[in-house]
């Protein structure tokens, strides 16, 4: 399995790569420091780029979830305030 992962890391960074495959490759390589020490500097660079892509993507996903929850909460508050104002007017 290690051979497959190191061949994957040699893929150029500008090619489109599935984030799931990136995550699995990085997790496999980081399980053992021995594997990381065996990588060349170029492959270590690819590993760092892959980790950066995963981290940046998960960070953006968390921010979007937070913003969606905040927007949904504000919509619910506005809806109930109109509902309360409407029921008091009747």
QUIGIDA-V175803 format. One record per pair of residues at least 6 apart in sequence whose ideal C-beta (glycine too) atoms are under 6 Angstrom apart, sorted by the first residue. I is the first residue (numbers start at 0). GAP is how many residues later the second one is. D is the distance in Angstrom with one decimal. If there is no record, write none. Layout:
BEGIN
((I | GAP | D) (I | GAP | D))
END
This chain:
BEGIN
((4 | 20 | 4.8) (4 | 23 | 5.1) (7 | 17 | 5.1) (8 | 34 | 5.0) (8 | 37 | 4.7) (8 | 38 | 5.9) (12 | 36 | 5.1) (21 | 28 | 4.6) (21 | 32 | 5.9) (22 | 31 | 5.7) (25 | 24 | 5.4) (25 | 25 | 5.5) (28 | 6 | 5.2) (28 | 7 | 5.9))
END
